[in-house]
Amino acid sequence: MGRRSVEFNASPRPTLGVEWEMVLVDRASRDLAPRAAEVMGAVEREPSATGPRVTKELLRNTLEVVTGVCGTVGEAVGDISETVSAIRRVTDPLGLELVSAGTHPFARWDEQLVTPDARYAELLERTQWWGRQMLIWGVHVHVGVSSVHKVLPILNSLLNHYPHLQALSASSPYWTGFDTGYASNRAQMFQQLPTAGLPFQFGSWGEFEDYVDDMFVTGVIDGLSDVRWDIRPSPKFGTIEVRVCDGTPTLRELRAVTALIHCLVVHLDARLEAGEELPTLPPWHVQENKWRAARYGLDAEIIVDARGRERLVTDDLDEWLDRLEPVARQLDCAGDLALVAEVPRRGASYQRQRATFEAACARGEASPLHHVVDSLVAELREP
């Protein structure tokens, strides 16, 4: 029996798809509410030309809003906004609020109900304590790639930009009521699952196929979706899927990180087309950058080249925003990309959450983390 092949359904254009995970919160208690099936059922009954795109996730408190295949960031965010409006028509009368962040500030993982599904049951049976702790949420961005031969070079080079995306989106400083000291505790949690975390840097599609074949033969995976890398090929859709980002609490931040990812993939694709060899970092530098961004967020000093040169992540990001401006104009997302610079000025979500907590403590509030939840609820209602 020969090696298992993996067909990549190449995308002729760099199309976009976005998956935005959010959770249901009880308006009175501010705790998570396991009512996703009820909400999804009501949303699906709403009359609509295409139907809102909402899918289930591992936990009954979670909704995933999924776009169709989009051409621009504006189209993707417009698609998502329509779906969120449809969800709110259901949740508002039920006393439920929506939040998107990497973690909930005080919810307990051991009290959450799991969505009935054979795949989820198998995951939890295998992963046990770590699987039950996956009380985390993120944003996944797909970008179409025109050739299977470009996928891994682009993916490997995208790892250079991992810390920028992690730092910008970091929104999970709290875990079961405690400040973890991390900007993104989600990044550290998710990599505990088998096949999750950083991808291997394969040199060819054939090497990736060898890996997939080994994983099937040894029973590690039952399907490609079980490869849960932070950045992974998505052969079915003909995309690279970037899963680095924590849940973004605002639509503006969602627009910003989506535009940055779109521009980076298209920029790297163009350099390949021009015959360049894309820059990469040794795996140990990539791993260190992931940890630094998860720990320190926008204050991280990151490794920017294979020689070990270091730089503040925000300084490097500013330079990349200038470099990507022509690509953003080409992709009709210059305004969206410009929103990236707002995040350090306003403060990333982990910084805003801590500031809200400290202000509530200074006022002598009895439950300061409730105020953090209230701030996340309010931010998701921002235009």
FENRAQUI-V675548 format. One record per residue. N is the residue number from 1. RES is the residue in one small letter. PHI is phi in whole degrees, 0 to 359 (NA if undefined). PSI is psi in whole degrees, 0 to 359 (* if undefined). D_FIRST is the distance of its C-alpha to the first C-alpha in whole Angstrom. Layout:
n: [N | N]
res: [RES | RES]
phi: [PHI | PHI]
psi: [PSI | PSI]
d_first: [D_FIRST | D_FIRST]
This chain:
n: [1 | 2 | 3 | 4 | 5 | 6 | 7 | 8 | 9 | 10 | 11 | 12 | 13 | 14 | 15 | 16 | 17 | 18 | 19 | 20 | 21 | 22 | 23 | 24 | 25 | 26 | 27 | 28 | 29 | 30 | 31 | 32 | 33 | 34 | 35 | 36 | 37 | 38 | 39 | 40 | 41 | 42 | 43 | 44 | 45 | 46 | 47 | 48 | 49 | 50 | 51 | 52 | 53 | 54 | 55 | 56 | 57 | 58 | 59 | 60 | 61 | 62 | 63 | 64 | 65 | 66 | 67 | 68 | 69 | 70 | 71 | 72 | 73 | 74 | 75 | 76 | 77 | 78 | 79 | 80 | 81 | 82 | 83 | 84 | 85 | 86 | 87 | 88 | 89 | 90 | 91 | 92 | 93 | 94 | 95 | 96 | 97 | 98 | 99 | 100 | 101 | 102 | 103 | 104 | 105 | 106 | 107 | 108 | 109 | 110 | 111 | 112 | 113 | 114 | 115 | 116 | 117 | 118 | 119 | 120 | 121 | 122 | 123 | 124 | 125 | 126 | 127 | 128 | 129 | 130 | 131 | 132 | 133 | 134 | 135 | 136 | 137 | 138 | 139 | 140 | 141 | 142 | 143 | 144 | 145 | 146 | 147 | 148 | 149 | 150 | 151 | 152 | 153 | 154 | 155 | 156 | 157 | 158 | 159 | 160 | 161 | 162 | 163 | 164 | 165 | 166 | 167 | 168 | 169 | 170 | 171 | 172 | 173 | 174 | 175 | 176 | 177 | 178 | 179 | 180 | 181 | 182 | 183 | 184 | 185 | 186 | 187 | 188 | 189 | 190 | 191 | 192 | 193 | 194 | 195 | 196 | 197 | 198 | 199 | 200 | 201 | 202 | 203 | 204 | 205 | 206 | 207 | 208 | 209 | 210 | 211 | 212 | 213 | 214 | 215 | 216 | 217 | 218 | 219 | 220 | 221 | 222 | 223 | 224 | 225 | 226 | 227 | 228 | 229 | 230 | 231 | 232 | 233 | 234 | 235 | 236 | 237 | 238 | 239 | 240 | 241 | 242 | 243 | 244 | 245 | 246 | 247 | 248 | 249 | 250 | 251 | 252 | 253 | 254 | 255 | 256 | 257 | 258 | 259 | 260 | 261 | 262 | 263 | 264 | 265 | 266 | 267 | 268 | 269 | 270 | 271 | 272 | 273 | 274 | 275 | 276 | 277 | 278 | 279 | 280 | 281 | 282 | 283 | 284 | 285 | 286 | 287 | 288 | 289 | 290 | 291 | 292 | 293 | 294 | 295 | 296 | 297 | 298 | 299 | 300 | 301 | 302 | 303 | 304 | 305 | 306 | 307 | 308 | 309 | 310 | 311 | 312 | 313 | 314 | 315 | 316 | 317 | 318 | 319 | 320 | 321 | 322 | 323 | 324 | 325 | 326 | 327 | 328 | 329 | 330 | 331 | 332 | 333 | 334 | 335 | 336 | 337 | 338 | 339 | 340 | 341 | 342 | 343 | 344 | 345 | 346 | 347 | 348 | 349 | 350 | 351 | 352 | 353 | 354 | 355 | 356 | 357 | 358 | 359 | 360 | 361 | 362 | 363 | 364 | 365 | 366 | 367 | 368 | 369 | 370 | 371 | 372 | 373 | 374 | 375 | 376 | 377 | 378 | 379 | 380 | 381 | 382 | 383]
res: [m | g | r | r | s | v | e | f | n | a | s | p | r | p | t | l | g | v | e | w | e | m | v | l | v | d | r | a | s | r | d | l | a | p | r | a | a | e | v | m | g | a | v | e | r | e | p | s | a | t | g | p | r | v | t | k | e | l | l | r | n | t | l | e | v | v | t | g | v | c | g | t | v | g | e | a | v | g | d | i | s | e | t | v | s | a | i | r | r | v | t | d | p | l | g | l | e | l | v | s | a | g | t | h | p | f | a | r | w | d | e | q | l | v | t | p | d | a | r | y | a | e | l | l | e | r | t | q | w | w | g | r | q | m | l | i | w | g | v | h | v | h | v | g | v | s | s | v | h | k | v | l | p | i | l | n | s | l | l | n | h | y | p | h | l | q | a | l | s | a | s | s | p | y | w | t | g | f | d | t | g | y | a | s | n | r | a | q | m | f | q | q | l | p | t | a | g | l | p | f | q | f | g | s | w | g | e | f | e | d | y | v | d | d | m | f | v | t | g | v | i | d | g | l | s | d | v | r | w | d | i | r | p | s | p | k | f | g | t | i | e | v | r | v | c | d | g | t | p | t | l | r | e | l | r | a | v | t | a | l | i | h | c | l | v | v | h | l | d | a | r | l | e | a | g | e | e | l | p | t | l | p | p | w | h | v | q | e | n | k | w | r | a | a | r | y | g | l | d | a | e | i | i | v | d | a | r | g | r | e | r | l | v | t | d | d | l | d | e | w | l | d | r | l | e | p | v | a | r | q | l | d | c | a | g | d | l | a | l | v | a | e | v | p | r | r | g | a | s | y | q | r | q | r | a | t | f | e | a | a | c | a | r | g | e | a | s | p | l | h | h | v | v | d | s | l | v | a | e | l | r | e | p]
phi: [NA | 280 | 294 | 290 | 267 | 238 | 278 | 257 | 277 | 305 | 261 | 295 | 235 | 280 | 292 | 239 | 218 | 232 | 240 | 240 | 274 | 218 | 237 | 267 | 237 | 290 | 298 | 278 | 274 | 66 | 274 | 293 | 241 | 277 | 237 | 298 | 298 | 298 | 294 | 298 | 299 | 290 | 296 | 295 | 278 | 293 | 293 | 199 | 296 | 248 | 85 | 301 | 259 | 228 | 236 | 281 | 225 | 306 | 256 | 286 | 268 | 247 | 241 | 243 | 268 | 237 | 278 | 280 | 281 | 243 | 265 | 222 | 298 | 301 | 295 | 296 | 290 | 297 | 301 | 296 | 299 | 298 | 293 | 297 | 298 | 296 | 295 | 294 | 297 | 269 | 285 | 304 | 292 | 272 | 75 | 247 | 242 | 250 | 221 | 233 | 199 | 296 | 215 | 271 | 300 | 224 | 299 | 263 | 295 | 282 | 256 | 273 | 265 | 264 | 295 | 295 | 191 | 299 | 294 | 294 | 298 | 293 | 302 | 289 | 298 | 282 | 268 | 53 | 304 | 292 | 298 | 293 | 274 | 284 | 270 | 221 | 219 | 214 | 237 | 242 | 239 | 261 | 231 | 294 | 233 | 276 | 211 | 300 | 288 | 268 | 300 | 287 | 302 | 293 | 301 | 298 | 284 | 299 | 298 | 298 | 259 | 307 | 295 | 297 | 293 | 294 | 294 | 298 | 263 | 305 | 214 | 224 | 282 | 255 | 213 | 48 | 91 | 245 | 280 | 283 | 85 | 257 | 287 | 231 | 289 | 303 | 302 | 284 | 290 | 296 | 288 | 285 | 285 | 298 | 69 | 268 | 97 | 290 | 284 | 286 | 264 | 282 | 273 | 206 | 296 | 300 | 295 | 296 | 296 | 300 | 300 | 300 | 299 | 300 | 295 | 293 | 299 | 271 | 77 | 288 | 231 | 254 | 198 | 298 | 294 | 284 | 276 | 257 | 302 | 295 | 226 | 215 | 291 | 239 | 301 | 301 | 264 | 70 | 227 | 260 | 252 | 261 | 243 | 291 | 284 | 297 | 305 | 265 | 287 | 231 | 295 | 296 | 291 | 298 | 300 | 297 | 289 | 295 | 296 | 297 | 295 | 302 | 294 | 297 | 296 | 292 | 299 | 293 | 300 | 295 | 293 | 297 | 301 | 279 | 88 | 281 | 266 | 286 | 290 | 224 | 246 | 301 | 306 | 289 | 288 | 301 | 297 | 294 | 297 | 300 | 296 | 297 | 292 | 293 | 283 | 252 | 59 | 288 | 265 | 289 | 268 | 251 | 272 | 252 | 208 | 293 | 278 | 90 | 293 | 244 | 201 | 297 | 301 | 291 | 294 | 294 | 296 | 303 | 296 | 291 | 297 | 295 | 295 | 270 | 303 | 297 | 295 | 297 | 296 | 298 | 268 | 60 | 224 | 300 | 295 | 292 | 296 | 298 | 293 | 303 | 293 | 291 | 298 | 297 | 292 | 281 | 104 | 292 | 302 | 299 | 288 | 295 | 297 | 294 | 295 | 297 | 299 | 296 | 294 | 295 | 297 | 297 | 278 | 80 | 296 | 289 | 231 | 298 | 290 | 298 | 291 | 295 | 299 | 301 | 292 | 292 | 299 | 295 | 294 | 290 | 274 | 294 | 291]
psi: [129 | 176 | 143 | 125 | 154 | 109 | 130 | 116 | 82 | 144 | 124 | 335 | 158 | 65 | 166 | 145 | 139 | 136 | 121 | 112 | 135 | 163 | 156 | 131 | 134 | 128 | 327 | 309 | 341 | 6 | 167 | 146 | 121 | 60 | 25 | 318 | 318 | 315 | 315 | 320 | 318 | 320 | 319 | 335 | 350 | 134 | 132 | 151 | 315 | 341 | 131 | 144 | 98 | 131 | 159 | 163 | 185 | 315 | 149 | 355 | 358 | 137 | 142 | 119 | 125 | 131 | 168 | 192 | 120 | 157 | 333 | 165 | 318 | 319 | 317 | 315 | 326 | 318 | 312 | 318 | 320 | 318 | 317 | 321 | 320 | 321 | 317 | 330 | 336 | 314 | 326 | 311 | 342 | 359 | 29 | 145 | 162 | 140 | 141 | 120 | 167 | 326 | 164 | 140 | 326 | 356 | 148 | 132 | 327 | 358 | 0 | 145 | 141 | 141 | 130 | 115 | 132 | 322 | 317 | 321 | 319 | 319 | 313 | 325 | 322 | 316 | 344 | 235 | 317 | 320 | 320 | 338 | 4 | 56 | 63 | 153 | 149 | 187 | 133 | 130 | 122 | 136 | 128 | 141 | 137 | 348 | 140 | 331 | 345 | 342 | 306 | 321 | 318 | 315 | 313 | 322 | 330 | 333 | 336 | 333 | 6 | 309 | 330 | 313 | 320 | 315 | 317 | 321 | 356 | 121 | 30 | 60 | 336 | 149 | 117 | 41 | 359 | 145 | 118 | 344 | 355 | 148 | 321 | 94 | 333 | 317 | 322 | 325 | 311 | 328 | 357 | 342 | 145 | 138 | 5 | 174 | 205 | 144 | 158 | 149 | 85 | 147 | 345 | 161 | 327 | 321 | 321 | 318 | 322 | 316 | 311 | 317 | 315 | 319 | 321 | 312 | 320 | 2 | 15 | 323 | 154 | 345 | 166 | 332 | 344 | 349 | 103 | 36 | 156 | 329 | 127 | 153 | 145 | 83 | 324 | 318 | 353 | 39 | 165 | 130 | 118 | 115 | 22 | 321 | 139 | 162 | 132 | 126 | 344 | 155 | 326 | 319 | 325 | 316 | 317 | 308 | 328 | 317 | 319 | 316 | 315 | 313 | 319 | 314 | 316 | 322 | 313 | 322 | 316 | 323 | 323 | 316 | 327 | 2 | 9 | 155 | 124 | 143 | 143 | 165 | 150 | 147 | 326 | 331 | 319 | 315 | 318 | 319 | 321 | 313 | 316 | 318 | 321 | 322 | 311 | 352 | 231 | 352 | 6 | 136 | 116 | 159 | 124 | 351 | 171 | 345 | 353 | 14 | 139 | 155 | 149 | 133 | 324 | 326 | 317 | 323 | 318 | 317 | 320 | 327 | 321 | 317 | 328 | 356 | 316 | 324 | 320 | 321 | 319 | 323 | 5 | 40 | 29 | 318 | 323 | 316 | 324 | 336 | 340 | 320 | 341 | 329 | 309 | 327 | 316 | 332 | 134 | 167 | 319 | 326 | 319 | 320 | 316 | 322 | 320 | 316 | 313 | 322 | 320 | 320 | 319 | 329 | 353 | 24 | 143 | 325 | 77 | 329 | 338 | 324 | 328 | 316 | 315 | 322 | 322 | 321 | 314 | 321 | 324 | 342 | 353 | 146 | *]
d_first: [0 | 4 | 7 | 9 | 12 | 15 | 18 | 21 | 24 | 26 | 30 | 33 | 35 | 36 | 36 | 37 | 36 | 37 | 37 | 40 | 40 | 43 | 45 | 48 | 51 | 54 | 57 | 59 | 57 | 55 | 52 | 49 | 49 | 46 | 47 | 44 | 43 | 47 | 47 | 44 | 45 | 48 | 47 | 44 | 48 | 49 | 50 | 48 | 47 | 43 | 44 | 43 | 40 | 40 | 37 | 37 | 36 | 35 | 39 | 41 | 44 | 41 | 41 | 39 | 40 | 38 | 39 | 38 | 36 | 39 | 41 | 43 | 44 | 47 | 45 | 43 | 46 | 47 | 45 | 44 | 48 | 48 | 46 | 48 | 51 | 50 | 49 | 52 | 54 | 52 | 52 | 56 | 58 | 55 | 57 | 53 | 53 | 50 | 49 | 46 | 46 | 43 | 45 | 48 | 51 | 51 | 49 | 47 | 44 | 44 | 46 | 44 | 42 | 38 | 37 | 36 | 32 | 29 | 27 | 31 | 31 | 28 | 28 | 32 | 31 | 28 | 30 | 34 | 37 | 35 | 34 | 37 | 39 | 37 | 41 | 40 | 40 | 39 | 38 | 35 | 35 | 33 | 34 | 32 | 30 | 30 | 27 | 24 | 25 | 28 | 26 | 26 | 29 | 31 | 30 | 30 | 34 | 34 | 34 | 38 | 39 | 38 | 41 | 43 | 41 | 41 | 45 | 46 | 45 | 45 | 47 | 46 | 49 | 49 | 47 | 49 | 52 | 52 | 52 | 49 | 50 | 47 | 47 | 44 | 43 | 40 | 38 | 39 | 38 | 35 | 33 | 33 | 30 | 27 | 25 | 28 | 31 | 30 | 27 | 25 | 26 | 23 | 24 | 21 | 19 | 16 | 17 | 18 | 14 | 13 | 16 | 15 | 11 | 13 | 15 | 13 | 11 | 15 | 17 | 19 | 19 | 18 | 19 | 20 | 23 | 23 | 23 | 27 | 28 | 31 | 30 | 26 | 25 | 25 | 22 | 23 | 27 | 26 | 29 | 29 | 30 | 33 | 34 | 36 | 39 | 41 | 43 | 45 | 49 | 50 | 49 | 50 | 48 | 45 | 46 | 47 | 43 | 42 | 43 | 43 | 39 | 39 | 41 | 39 | 36 | 38 | 40 | 37 | 35 | 38 | 38 | 35 | 36 | 39 | 37 | 37 | 35 | 35 | 37 | 35 | 36 | 34 | 33 | 35 | 38 | 36 | 36 | 40 | 40 | 39 | 41 | 44 | 44 | 43 | 46 | 49 | 48 | 50 | 52 | 48 | 49 | 45 | 44 | 43 | 42 | 40 | 43 | 44 | 47 | 48 | 49 | 51 | 48 | 51 | 52 | 49 | 48 | 51 | 50 | 47 | 49 | 51 | 48 | 46 | 49 | 49 | 45 | 47 | 49 | 46 | 45 | 48 | 48 | 50 | 52 | 49 | 48 | 52 | 52 | 50 | 53 | 54 | 52 | 54 | 57 | 57 | 55 | 51 | 51 | 51 | 54 | 56 | 54 | 56 | 59 | 60 | 59 | 62 | 64 | 64 | 65 | 68 | 69 | 69 | 66 | 65 | 61 | 61 | 57 | 58 | 59 | 56 | 54 | 57 | 57 | 53 | 54 | 57 | 54 | 52 | 55 | 56 | 55]
